[in-house]
Amino acid sequence: MTNDKSSEELRVFVYGTLKPGEANYQKYCAAKAINTKRAVVLGKLFALPMGYPGMTSGQNQVHGYLLSFTDPQVLQALDYLEDYQPDRPTSDNLYNRQRVEVYTPQGEILGWAWVYVMSLELVHQFNGTFLADGWWSGCGLALTEF
């Protein structure tokens, strides 16, 4: 919440199974997140047949949560989950981690955070379905329920 501490925090924008209430939140984030707030980034969101989403670059709103952590080790666990290795070619990763500007749902800037993005080529290869409202849920939570 306080801006003076944000430089010490690890901030990650999550839009899929790592969101509160979804499949991987409890294992990877629940006990470690020191702050959770609703947030939006620009991109394009796709539902994938494997039961999780993929976000690509784009200009649509993608809805999710900005999670803050004090433990930098969290990033290694998330990298493993997302099949991201910084030292291999980006085309060999399932997702690639990059920094994006994050906003409140009302459009105020929250700053920068890590996000895991998928290439459009991979989304097409997986037959992803574009989610025009920018919201994905594997457990049935609706965009209006938060």
FENTAMO-V901206 format. One record per residue. SS is DSSP state (2 for helix, 1 for strand, 0 for the rest). PSI is psi in whole degrees, -180 to 180 (* if undefined). Layout:
ss:psi
SS:PSI
SS:PSI
This chain:
ss:psi
0:-41
0:136
2:-29
2:-21
2:-10
0:-27
0:-25
0:-15
0:148
1:122
1:130
1:130
1:126
1:141
0:3
0:-123
0:-10
0:-2
0:152
0:132
0:-13
0:174
0:-40
0:-1
2:-48
2:-48
2:-43
2:-24
2:-36
2:-51
0:-11
0:-24
1:129
1:-13
1:139
1:123
1:146
1:139
1:170
1:143
1:169
1:135
1:-161
1:132
1:137
1:138
1:132
0:148
0:-17
0:-6
0:17
0:165
1:168
1:135
1:136
1:174
1:154
1:-175
1:13
1:161
1:132
1:123
1:140
1:-144
1:144
1:115
1:138
1:139
1:153
0:-19
0:111
0:-17
2:-22
2:-39
2:-38
2:-40
2:-41
2:-40
2:-43
2:-47
2:-43
0:6
0:49
0:125
0:117
0:-22
0:7
0:162
0:141
2:-31
2:-16
2:-11
0:147
0:-49
0:156
1:138
1:131
1:163
1:137
1:157
1:136
1:144
1:159
0:163
0:-21
0:-3
0:5
0:142
1:129
1:-11
1:-159
1:150
1:162
1:148
1:152
1:121
1:153
0:149
0:148
2:-35
2:-45
2:-41
2:-44
2:-40
2:-37
0:1
0:47
0:148
1:122
1:132
0:98
0:-30
0:-4
0:19
0:132
0:142
0:129
0:-13
0:11
0:7
0:130
0:157
2:-31
2:-5
2:13
0:*
